[in-house]
Amino acid sequence: MTVTVRFLLNGKQRIARAVEPTRTVLQHLRVHERALGTKEGCAEGDCGACTVALGRPNGEGGFDFRAVNSCILLTAEIDGCAITSVEGLADAEDRPHPAQAKLVEHHGSQCGYCTPGIAMSLFAHEREGRGGALDDIHQTLSGNLCRCTGYRPIIDAAKDMVACGRSVDFDARERQWREALDALIAEGAGDKAQIDIAGYEVPTELKDLDRLLAKHPEARLLAGGTDLGVAVAKRAENPGPLISLSRLNALKVIEEGEAGVVIGAGATYEKALPVLDRHFPAFADIVRRIGSRQVRNLATIGGNICNASPIGDSAPCLLALNAEVVLRSVEGRRMVPLDKFFIAYRKTALKPGEYLEAIHVPYMREGDVFRAYKLSKRYDQDISTVSAAFVLRMSDSKIAAARAAFGGMAATPARAVALEKALVGATLERSAELAAQLGRDFKPLSDFRGSATYRLAAGSGLVERLLAEVANKDVPTEVWAL
Amino acid sequence: MNVISTSSKDGLRAKGGVGQSIAHESANRHVRGSAIYVDDMPETEGLLHAWVILSDRAHAKITTLDLSAVKVAPGVVCVCTADDIPGANDVAPILSNEPLLAKNVVEYWGQAISIIAAETEAQARAAASLAVIEYENLPALLTIDAALEAKSLVIKPMVMVRGDVDGAFARVGHMLEGEVRAGGQDHFYLETHVAQAEPAEEDEMRVISSTQHPSEVQHIVCRLLGAPYAAITVEVRRMGGGFGGKESQASQIAGMAAVLARLSRRPVRLRLSRDVDMMMTGKRHDVLGRFKLGFDDTGRIEAADIVIAIRAGNVPDLSGPVLQRALCHVDNAYYLPNVRVNGYACKTHTVSNTAFRGFGGPQGMVVAEAMIAHVAAKLGKTLDEVRAVNYYGGEGRDTTPYGQRVTDNNMPRILKEVEESASIAARREANAAFNASSPIVKKGLALFPLKFGISFNMPTLNQAGALIHVYTDGSVHLNQGGTEMGQGLYLKVAQVVAESFQIDIEHVRVSSTRTDKVPNTSATAASAGSDLNGMAALAAAETIKARMRDVAAAKFGVAVDEVIFANGRIYGGQKSLSFAELAKCCWLERVSLSAAGFYKTPDIHFDAETCTGEPFYYFTYGVCAAEAAIDTLTGENRILRADIIEDVGASLNPVIDIGQIEGAFIQGMGWLTMEELWWDKDGRLKTHAPSTYKIPTSRDIPVDFRVKLLGDAPNAKPTIFRSKAIGEPPFMLALACFLALQDAVASVVGAEKALRLEAPATPEAILRALGRVE
């Protein structure tokens, strides 16, 4: 079971044959290309030493370059794309890209092992046209661990790189590369016909996906792959037959409709962010803390929901926002409220042959208060110990209606029904007693992220934070606001 | 020997001499991905890849070890258990009986049982999953407390005593007892352990190892193979981070590769996956400190009876020296007139802990600062008030518990500079006002003064060698015994050589560290890399320079002392030659342009039995003032500002030193605030990858981060160009972050209750200290 993958590597045409579906881009680069600048630091998409830029053709004759973790990206998934690795940054005269030059100038490397990945993240920052805002730089670096420098010189290098403006040289190269890729595609890259053996299917129409799943309900859907890639790379699991959603553009659509936002199940977090910022800013702020930028460039909200992890960070927001999911199969569609979707630990309402097509998130009513919080040991790129989202409707400085949902408190993300009841009719007075209602809703577990007692205490603390925030905007309620 | 910087004839200095801020020698290669690490080496013909089979019990008898399916798995070439090791199954760095592969009994979850070599890494890994291992569980001791109760130790207890402790307790006005704990820490070097072994003729072998200690890898490989040291060459160009984790532990990985290479007669590469690395190899020792203190009304400590217990894990490894350094730093910057310290290295059924930046120093100082904090809380004083009456200095108050005089005390000066430049008094007032009006978020501020002893505690280890060749084109090949792990040692030593020859640093090429070029080296550790190897390289350079000077004097027709090396040229009378021309002249005159240099640190001695002597050539000092904020509802916390002034003597390279300070400080902050090693009740480490073990990211660094080198403070001792060591000391400056968090907690629950805060100060630990979590 192998596939043929056509792509560009640093501008050069590549046709990789006999690629096993589980071969990661990192393995391909290091073992098959002997392109050794890209490093493995963790094989789970957490350290960023393997960062490369994945370029998908854009409408302007170039690429939409995004930083991704090559250690958990399957090579089959880069068919029809341009990969830039650290070896591809220097120009024809071997002059370094500004990302590299500034890292040297600011002494941003010590042992150097994380450095290629950091150069690639900065490169993607530059290609995306991002600015020098500190928060944006932290987001860019959130998926790159450095154990030597303490980051200060890397942050300075990023600021300086941005200040130097866009690399005109690379703009020109992008156009050349695009021609090379287009020529390769004309020869058949990205064509389904290139997928030569069963076991890795790449449907381009939803109706094909319907039929495929009806025939192979055991097949696993591969969306962003940031979970499946970890299983393959870190745990050497064989995922069995895969259906890649990479070419199902219908699944990637995000619509701002009459009643709400419809998020296609295959839309990545980063693509969803502008829409979320417009309508559900607190959700967007949570999304910016999910994984790293590398992860968010691939991972999908749909994947996060279907994963049904009790600590998936999208779920509490979507539960509080009263989202519904569209489930689709060869037999048609059905709508399910999200709080009926999570059945048990990592079990969903999806029937065999059925998949998540889209998530409907209704707009909030004028005056509704929406807040979402995430607690973890580390601010960026950490998995929640507890997460929570609240939608409150106020009436005469009392709470008239409340939806509250939590992650990390039970076997599934879940609404806190007792708390919701207690909130209705309450004032915004800070009340530990009210917050303690959480204990009636949840009996959390203890693990390495936090003890059961911590989860309850901190979860209650989030209720208190909510009340304090809504009551008085002048008092700091988070250390991150300082 | 003239070790003072040669002032150049025309006022110009060679580029890249000492004191200049120049970039890391590999910086350009780092950013281009062209710096070669062990796993990036060419795959030589027939190279095999290895994998390790680990124990999944903390303490158990192996009742079945069936590897038959492993042996016949696709691609497998060699499978090795303890019985197959050609020499001794022992990787102990100091003592003995520390097995490479468990035999009959496993003593920690993650212990290596068997190693496999196959044609590909995937095949080796797949084969490993076919092993059938059955166990019979044995009782496991997993914590310091359990081990102390069972009197389970890896080495005999250590005692350090000075003065009349019991008599002093009888005289003092106040007494208290206290306890403090701090967790362990994974090194999380970005490059996991890796080695490649290439068999050569007969018993000869070349081992390329990501190691801080090539000589020890050489010795242990020889022990495992039963070969003489001269048969094995160990080489390392660079590591992707070390931090102590590749001091003694690297010999396990290199040893595994070497054994498999010997058995298969093929080259073998072993690169640990992140998970295997974190399960199998040692970490920083977690620590429990208990103390009884006697003190007066001012808070001056008159008597201290201290217990320091560290979790050693299943074997001693380096726990003895780590404990020794903890004992030698439990005074930190404070004079303890009557003191008894009992040290215990606890044997537990967890991975054997090892060297980690600071090497016991941080653990000792955690206890020192807890003592200060307890006294302050008891008397209702500030930390700084209690410190002020306890600092070294004044009549008869300048000798450490182990008997070394503190003669170079820069602490008063640094403290004053930090207090002024960081506006401590004004910010304390501002924070108090903030806290009064902020019910949820609270701020804290604390200083931490650091005194750290430089030199290996064991005097023998304080020696180094270097080998320099000058070629006839004027280029210089430099080889020295220290290893490069990112700290800039190669660069600093090259700067020393460039300074000595007065040539631009681009002419000095540093080669990989190899046991066949510089033998019998010490680990690159104890912050001593540039102190030791810089001096050895200087000695070698000066030897060659003296010969060149003779040739030049004859050529110029001047006296030897009239020959001057300056800015790439050699001058005498009215004549001059370029360095390359003089090198060529030397060759023509048949003068050797190659020399070895050697250095041993003078004036140090230490009796490990009695814990007395003068183990440190000098002390280094630093002060950090940190400001922190906590969320009293969730325990989330953040370091808002850190001001650091660190004493590095006359810096060999200020930007490298700043980088060491910033990096060490953030690593220390990670240790004390977020990095949590968490074992389940069966002794399984559940945080063995970055998804679960969180080290700081860019957002976690202080919002306002100010680092300065102490100005105009050349080392009082004649070290290499009067510089001071830098690798470890700033790690401990992060204690200021912990103390600032504790101060913030104290603003809510009071100073006494805030003492409950344990490191790492995770959100949960903060809520616990606030009394919001039982």
Contacts between the chains, C-beta under 8 A, distances in Angstrom:
chain1	res1	chain2	res2	distance
A	36	B	33	7.1
A	36	B	36	7.5
A	36	B	39	7.9
A	36	B	40	4.1
A	37	B	32	6.9
A	37	B	33	1.9
A	37	B	34	6.7
A	38	B	33	6.8
A	39	B	37	7.5
A	39	B	190	7.3
A	39	B	191	7.2
A	39	B	240	7.4
A	40	B	39	7.9
A	41	B	190	4.8
A	41	B	191	7.5
A	41	B	192	7.6
A	41	B	274	6.7
A	41	B	690	7.8
A	42	B	274	4.4
A	42	B	689	6.0
A	42	B	690	5.0
A	42	B	691	7.8
A	43	B	273	6.2
A	43	B	274	6.3
A	44	B	274	7.4
A	44	B	689	5.8
A	44	B	690	7.0
A	44	B	691	5.4
A	46	B	689	6.9
A	46	B	690	3.7
A	46	B	691	5.0
A	47	B	190	6.5
A	47	B	274	7.8
A	47	B	690	5.2
A	49	B	190	5.6
A	85	B	33	7.4
A	86	B	31	7.7
A	86	B	32	6.5
A	86	B	33	3.6
A	87	B	32	7.5
A	87	B	33	5.8
A	89	B	32	7.5
A	90	B	32	6.5
A	96	B	28	7.6
A	96	B	31	6.4
A	96	B	32	6.8
A	99	B	31	7.8
A	100	B	31	3.8
A	100	B	32	6.4
A	101	B	31	7.8
A	103	B	27	7.6
A	103	B	30	7.7
A	103	B	31	4.9
A	104	B	23	5.8
A	104	B	27	4.6
A	104	B	28	6.0
A	104	B	31	5.7
A	105	B	23	7.9
A	107	B	23	6.1
A	107	B	24	6.9
A	107	B	27	7.3
A	107	B	655	5.1
A	107	B	656	7.7
A	107	B	658	7.9
A	107	B	659	5.6
A	108	B	31	8.0
A	109	B	24	6.3
A	109	B	26	7.7
A	109	B	27	5.5
A	109	B	30	3.9
A	109	B	31	6.4
A	109	B	486	7.8
A	110	B	24	6.7
A	110	B	486	3.5
A	110	B	487	6.8
A	110	B	488	7.2
A	110	B	659	6.0
A	110	B	663	6.4
A	111	B	189	7.2
A	111	B	190	6.8
A	111	B	191	7.2
A	111	B	238	7.2
A	111	B	239	6.4
A	111	B	240	4.9
A	111	B	241	4.4
A	111	B	242	7.9
A	111	B	485	5.8
A	111	B	486	2.9
A	112	B	24	7.8
A	112	B	26	5.8
A	112	B	27	7.7
A	112	B	29	7.1
A	112	B	30	3.2
A	112	B	35	4.9
A	112	B	238	7.3
A	112	B	240	6.9
A	112	B	486	6.6
A	113	B	37	6.5
A	113	B	189	7.6
A	113	B	190	4.0
A	113	B	191	4.5
A	113	B	240	2.9
A	113	B	241	6.3
A	114	B	190	4.7
A	114	B	240	7.9
A	115	B	30	4.2
A	115	B	31	5.6
A	115	B	33	7.8
A	116	B	30	7.6
A	116	B	31	7.4
A	116	B	32	7.9
A	116	B	33	4.1
A	119	B	31	5.3
A	119	B	33	7.8
A	137	B	698	7.3
A	138	B	697	7.6
A	138	B	698	5.2
A	138	B	699	4.2
A	141	B	697	6.8
A	141	B	698	4.1
A	141	B	699	8.0
A	142	B	697	5.7
A	142	B	698	7.2
A	142	B	699	6.9
A	144	B	697	7.9
A	144	B	698	7.8
A	145	B	188	7.4
A	145	B	190	6.8
A	145	B	690	6.3
A	145	B	695	6.0
A	145	B	697	6.7
A	146	B	190	7.4
A	147	B	187	7.7
A	147	B	188	5.4
A	147	B	189	6.1
A	147	B	190	5.8
A	147	B	241	5.3
A	147	B	243	7.2
A	147	B	663	7.7
A	147	B	667	6.7
A	147	B	695	6.5
A	148	B	241	6.1
A	148	B	486	4.7
A	148	B	659	7.6
A	148	B	663	4.8
A	149	B	659	6.1
A	149	B	662	6.5
A	149	B	663	5.1
A	150	B	659	7.8
A	150	B	662	3.7
A	150	B	663	4.4
A	150	B	664	7.8
A	150	B	665	6.2
A	150	B	666	3.6
A	150	B	667	7.5
A	150	B	696	7.9
A	150	B	701	6.0
A	150	B	705	8.0
A	151	B	666	6.9
A	151	B	696	7.6
A	151	B	697	7.5
A	151	B	698	4.1
A	151	B	701	5.3
A	152	B	662	5.3
A	152	B	701	6.3
A	152	B	705	5.8
A	153	B	659	6.8
A	153	B	662	7.6
A	154	B	698	6.7
A	155	B	698	5.9
A	230	B	691	7.9
A	234	B	273	7.6
A	234	B	274	7.9
A	234	B	275	6.8
A	234	B	689	7.2
A	236	B	122	7.4
A	236	B	125	5.7
A	236	B	126	7.0
A	236	B	129	7.7
A	375	B	634	5.4
A	375	B	636	6.7
A	375	B	763	6.3
A	376	B	694	7.9
A	377	B	674	5.2
A	377	B	676	6.7
A	377	B	694	4.8
A	377	B	762	5.5
A	377	B	763	6.8
A	378	B	674	5.7
A	378	B	694	4.2
A	378	B	696	7.5
A	378	B	697	6.5
A	378	B	700	6.7
A	379	B	697	7.7
A	379	B	699	5.4
A	379	B	700	6.9
A	380	B	697	4.9
A	380	B	698	7.9
A	380	B	699	5.2
A	380	B	700	7.9
A	381	B	697	6.4
A	382	B	694	5.6
A	383	B	691	6.9
A	383	B	692	7.9
A	385	B	763	7.5
A	385	B	764	7.8
A	430	B	439	7.7
A	447	B	686	7.2
A	448	B	676	7.2
A	448	B	678	3.7
A	448	B	686	4.5
A	448	B	687	5.3
A	448	B	692	6.1
A	449	B	692	7.9
A	450	B	763	7.8
A	450	B	764	5.3
A	451	B	764	6.6
A	451	B	773	7.2
A	453	B	773	5.0
A	453	B	774	5.7
A	454	B	635	7.7
A	454	B	763	7.6
A	454	B	764	4.2
A	454	B	767	6.2
A	454	B	768	7.7
A	454	B	773	5.0
A	457	B	767	5.7
A	457	B	772	5.0
A	457	B	773	4.8
A	458	B	633	7.4
A	458	B	634	4.7
A	458	B	635	6.4
A	458	B	763	6.7
A	458	B	764	7.7
A	458	B	767	6.4
A	461	B	631	7.7
A	461	B	632	8.0
A	461	B	633	3.2
A	461	B	634	4.6
A	461	B	635	7.9
A	461	B	767	7.7
A	461	B	772	7.4
A	462	B	633	7.2
A	462	B	634	6.6
A	464	B	440	7.9
A	464	B	633	5.2
A	465	B	440	7.0
A	465	B	631	7.9
A	465	B	633	5.3
A	465	B	634	7.2
A	468	B	439	7.6
A	468	B	440	6.1
A	475	B	437	7.8
A	475	B	438	6.2
A	475	B	439	6.5
A	475	B	440	6.6
A	476	B	438	5.6
A	476	B	440	6.8
A	476	B	441	4.4
A	477	B	440	5.3
A	477	B	441	6.9
A	477	B	631	7.7
A	477	B	633	7.9
A	478	B	441	7.1
A	478	B	631	6.3
A	478	B	636	7.2
A	479	B	441	5.9
A	479	B	629	4.4
A	479	B	630	6.8
A	479	B	631	5.2
A	479	B	636	5.4
A	479	B	637	6.0
A	479	B	638	4.2
A	480	B	636	7.6
A	480	B	638	6.6
A	481	B	441	7.9
A	482	B	441	7.0
A	482	B	629	5.5
A	482	B	638	6.9
A	482	B	640	6.1
A	482	B	703	7.5
